[in-house]
Amino acid sequence: MKLTDHFIDLTGPGCHGKYARPEAVGGVLSRIGATLRDAVRMSVLHSSRRVGRPMSELSHAWHIRSGGQTAGPDQATRLLFKAPTLKDAAPALFDQGLLWEDGPNPEDTAFDLMGAVLRDVARQKRDSQWYDVDLLNRIGRFSGVLQRGVNQIQLGGHQLEARSTPAINRLLTDAAKTLVTETPEPRRTRMTGMLDMIRVSDRVFELVLKDGQRARAVWVRHEVVELAKYLNSDVTIEGKAVFRPSGGLLRMEAEAIAKAGEKDRHFSVMPRPAQPMGRRAGVSVELKRGESPFAAIYGKWPGEESDAEVRAALEEIS
C-alpha cells in the first residue's frame, strides 16, 4: 500500500529540536491515533464513533506508521508519520462513486481529514459536517498535552499546508469546548421521506423530505436489513436524531424502517432539538406511544400520547 509522508511539529518549553520531554511527545502520541480514527469515521459515516457495520477496510485508513522524531524549524520537535490515502486504504468506498459532493476526497489521508476538523473548529463553524460532540471532545482534550511543555501542535505534510491548517493550541481547544456546550442533546424521533441513495457497503443512506431537504442516516442495528428494497420509495425511519452546534440535523441513527403510510407524511420534516443549548434554541415535540402499526415494528416507543396528538403538535409548529 502506498504511504504518504506527514509530520507533527511540537513547540513549547518542553521541546528542543530532536529532543523533547517524554511526557510532551507521549501526550501527543497517545491522542493522535484515536483522533485520526474518529476523523475518518466522521468523513464517511457523519459519526466519529462506530455505528452500524462500516466496511472493515475503512480501518486501514487510520493505521498510520510512526517514524520517530527529528528537529523541526525554530527548535520544534518534529514527529514523523506515514499514512495511506483513502483510495489506497479503502478502494471499495469509492466503487459506487461518492454519494454526496461533500463526501471524503479519495486523495485525502486521515491527517488531511483531521485538518478539515481543525479548520472548522478554529472558525467555530456551527453547521460543520466535520465533527460531532464526541470528536469535539477529543479535540478539547488536547488541552491536557498543552500543560506538558507544549504550546502548539502543528500538523503538516501532503495537503495540510496548502489548506492553511491551524495549529492545536489553547484557543483551538477552548473553541472545541465551546462548540460542545452549544450542541443540543440527541433525541428520539421519526422521519419520513423518499429513500434516494444508499451506500450498500456500510448502509449509509439519504432521505428526501417533502420540501426537498435531504437528511442523512445510517442503519445502526446489527441485524441485516435490505435497504435496497426501499430505494425510491417513501419510508418512515425511527431512531436518534443527532444535531450540529447550530441545531441543524447532522444525522439520523436509524433503528427501524418501514414503508410510509398516509399518516406518516407529518413526519416529513427535519427534527428539531428538544431544548436550547448555549446560544441555540430549538423546538421539538416528544413522540409518544400510541396505536401506530409502526411502533409495533420497533416496539419500544416511549410515552402515552396518541399519533393524532403528535400530528396535531407537529402541524402547530410547522
N, C-alpha and C positions, 0 to 999 in steps of 0.2 A: 504494500500500500504506500502510495506517495505521501510524504510528510512535508509540512510547511514550517518554516522557522518562525518562532515567536520569542519574545522576551518580556520580562517584567523588571523595571528599574525601581529600586528602593532608595529613597533619600531620607536623611534624618541623622540625628546624633549617634545612632547605633550602626550606621552604615559607613564603611571606609573602603571604598573601592571593592576589590575582590573579597575583602574580609568584612564581616559584619557580626553583630551579636547573634548567637544561635537562636535566641527567642524571637528576634526580629524576622529572620528568614523562616524559622519554623512556623511562626504565626501565619505567614502568608501561604506557605505550602499546605498547611492544614486546612485552609479555607478555599483555596483556588479550585481544587478538583470538584467539590460539590457545587460551587458557583457556576463553573463551566457546564456541568451536567444539567443544572436547572435552566441555564440559558438556552441550551439545545432543546430541552423538552418544551420550553416556553415558545420557541420559534415554530415548532411543529404542532404541538397539541394545544397551544394557548393555555397551558398549565405547567408550572415549574415542578410540580410533583407528579409522581407516576399515577396516571389514571387509565382505566381501561386496559387494553392489551396492545401497547405500542410495539412496533416491529422490533425484533431482537437486535438487528444490526444497527439500530439507531444508537445503541450504547457505544459502538465503535467510534462515534464522533467525539465523545468526551474522554476516550482513552488516550491521554496525552503522554508524552515522554519527557522527563526532566533530564537536562544535560549539565547539571551543576551550576556554578556561578563564576562570574568574572567581573572585572572592573567595567563600570559604565561611565558615561560622561559626568564630569563635575563630582567625582568621588561617589557616584551612585554605585550600589551593588546590583549587578545585573544577573537575574536568574534566567537560564536558558531552557527553552522548551521546543518540542516539535509536536504538531497536531495535523490530522488529516482534514481535508475539505469534506463537506457534507456529501458531495457527489462520489468521492472515493470511499468514504466510510459507509454510506447507506444509499447505494445507487437505486435500490427499489423505491426509495422515497420519491424519486422523480420519474419513475416508469410511466405513471399516469399523466405526467405533466403536473404543474402546480395548480392546485385548486383555486388559489387566490393570488392576486397580483402582489400582495404584501407578504407572501409566504417567504420562507428562507431561500437565500441565494445558494445555488449548488456550489459556488466557488468559495463560500464562507467557511471558516473554521469555527470551532467553539469559542476561540478567543475573539474572533470578529463579532460573533453573536453577543458575547458579554460586553463588547464595546458598544453595541447598539443599546443595550440596557443602560450602561453608564451615561450615554449621551442624553437619553430621555430623563433619567433621574436628575442629572445636572440641570436640565431645563425645567424640572418639576412638571413634566408633561402629564397632565391628569387623565388624558384619554389614550395613553400609550397602550400599544398591543404587546410591548416587550417585557412587561412584568406584571406579577400579581403580588399579593401580600407576602407569600412565602419567599419569593425571590427578593422583594424589597427588604425583608427581614435579614436575609443573607448579606445583602449589601450593607445594611446598617451595622451588622455585627463585625464588619472590618474595623469599626472604631476601637475594638479591643487590640488590634495589631498596632494601631496608631498610638498606643500607650507603651509600646515596647521598643522605642528607639527609632520608629519610622514616622516620618511626617507626611510622606506621599508615596503612592503606589501607582506607577505608570505602566500600562500595557502597551506593547509595541510589536512591530513586525507585520508582514503581509499587508492588509488593507487598513490597519488601525491608524497609522499616521495620516494617511490621505483623508481619512474621515474625521480628523480632529477629535480623537477620543480623549475625554477629560480624565484626569488622574483621580484616584480614590484618595480623598483627604477628608478632613473634618467637615468641611462644608458639604461634601457629597454625601457622607454618611448621615449627617443631620437632615439633608433633603430627603433621603430614603425613609428615615424615621417619620418625618412629617407626612409623607405620602401614605404611610401605613395608617396613621391616625385619621386620615381623611377618607379612607376606603370603607365603604359600607360593608356590613356583615352579609355573607351569603344568605339566601333564603330559599325555601322550597316553593316551587310553583309549577304551573303548567304553561305550555306554549304550543300554539297551533300554527302551522304553515306548510307550504309545499316543500317536500324534501327534494332539493335541487341538485346537490352534489354530495358524493361520498368518496372518501379515500379508503378503499377496501382494506388496505394493509393494517390500519390501526383504528378503523371505524370512527373517523372524524367526519362530520357532515355539516351541512348548512341548510337552514330553513329560510324560505322567502315568505315574509308576512304579507298580510292583505294590503298594506300600504307600500309594499315594495322594499321595505327594510330587510336586511339579511342578518340572521343570527347564527352564530357558530356553536356547535355542540359536539360532544364526544360521548360515545357509549361507554359507561364506566363499569358496568357489571361484567363478571367473568363469563356468564352464560353467552353462548353464541346466538346472535340474532341476525336473521337475514335482512339486513337493512336494504339491500338492493331491491327487494320486492316492493318497497315503499317508494322507490325513485319516481319522481314526477307526480307523486300523489300527495294529497293533503293529509297530514298526520298530526296527532297530538302527542307531545312528549311530556313526561313528568320527571322532575329531578331538582337539582340545586342550581340556582342562578348565582353566578359569581360576577362581581362588579369591579369596575375600574375606580380609581380615586375620584373621577368625575361623576360617578353614579351611573354611567352607562354600562351596558352589559358587556362583559368580557367573554364569557362562555356559559353554556348550559351543560351541566354534567347529567346526562340523561340516564335514567334507570328503568323507564317503561316507555313503550311506544305502541301506538295503535292507529288505525285509520280514523280520521276525524269525522265526526258527525256534524249535523247542522248546528247543534247547540254549542259545539266547540269553537265556532268562529269567534266567540267573545274572547277567546284566549290568544287570538292572533295579534297580540300587542307585545312590545318589549317589556320585560319585567322591570319593575322599579324597586329601589332599595326600600327596606322596611322602616328605616328610621334615619334621621340625619346623622352624618358623621363629619366632624370638623366643620369646614365651610360649605359642605354639600348637604342639601336636603332632598329627600325623595319621598314619594308616596307609594304605598303598597296596600294590597288587600290580602289578608291571610286566607288562603284557600283551605276549607274545612271539609270534613267527611259528610257526604250526602248519599244520594241513591244512584250516583253515576255508575254506569257499567264500566267506565274507565278505571274507577277506583278499585274495582274487582281484579283488574289486571295486576295492579301493584299491591293492593290490599292493606296499605298502611297509611291511608290519607288521614291526617290528624284533624281533630276538631268536630264541631257539631252542626255548622251551618249547611244548608242545602245548596245544590248547584244554582238554584234560582236566586238565592240570596247573593251568591258570589257574582253571578252575571249582572245583577242589578247594581252591585257595588262597582264592578268594572265599568259599566256604562256611565256611572256617575262621574268617574274620574277621567274618562276618555274624551 
